[in-house]
Amino acid sequence: MSQKDGFASGFLLGSIVGGVVGGVLGAVLASRRDTVEEEEREINNGSVTAGKVPARRKRQMRSAAGEDLEMETARRSLEDKIAQLNATIDDVRNQLSNVNGSSSPTAERSMSQDP
């Protein structure tokens, strides 16, 4: 009988805590959405003067520019690593062809035609 009582009280407590957390989270998200919509209305209505951008919009633009810079840096780094790997693969391929003794022109031609 004590397990049923424990389950019921735990279920009730969990429902209350979950409702409170969900309500607070919903209120925070709704207020955020309202402020973004208000900023968009101000921009669309022209109440924001030319060249003057809200602080929140500036932060978003800066973070987007930072993400673009990070993406470009990562892309260049990956391209460099791919070039290094391709050079290493070519070196190993040449070493293996010398070890196997297959330095015939046909073997070298077929290896150089591989993408």
JOZI-V17422 format. One record per residue. RES is the residue in one small letter. OMEGA is omega in degrees with one decimal (NA if undefined). Layout:
BEGIN
res	omega
RES	OMEGA
RES	OMEGA
END
This chain:
BEGIN
res	omega
m	-178.4
s	178.6
q	178.9
k	177.8
d	178.6
g	179.6
f	-177.6
a	-179.5
s	177.6
g	178.3
f	179.3
l	179.0
l	178.3
g	178.2
s	-179.9
i	-179.5
v	178.3
g	177.9
g	179.5
v	-179.8
v	178.5
g	179.0
g	179.0
v	179.8
l	177.9
g	179.4
a	179.2
v	-179.5
l	179.5
a	179.2
s	176.4
r	-178.8
r	179.1
d	-179.1
t	177.9
v	179.1
e	178.1
e	178.1
e	179.1
e	178.0
r	179.1
e	179.9
i	-178.7
n	-179.5
n	178.9
g	179.6
s	174.5
v	-176.3
t	-178.0
a	179.5
g	-179.7
k	-176.8
v	178.8
p	-176.4
a	-179.6
r	179.9
r	178.3
k	178.8
r	179.0
q	-179.7
m	178.5
r	-179.5
s	177.5
a	178.1
a	177.4
g	178.0
e	178.2
d	179.5
l	178.1
e	179.0
m	-179.8
e	178.6
t	178.8
a	-180.0
r	179.4
r	178.7
s	178.3
l	177.6
e	177.7
d	179.7
k	178.0
i	178.0
a	177.5
q	179.2
l	178.7
n	178.0
a	178.9
t	178.4
i	178.3
d	178.3
d	-179.8
v	178.6
r	177.6
n	178.8
q	-179.8
l	179.5
s	177.1
n	179.9
v	-178.5
n	178.8
g	-179.3
s	179.6
s	178.0
s	-178.0
p	-179.0
t	179.8
a	179.8
e	179.5
r	-179.0
s	178.6
m	-178.3
s	179.2
q	178.5
d	179.6
p	NA
END
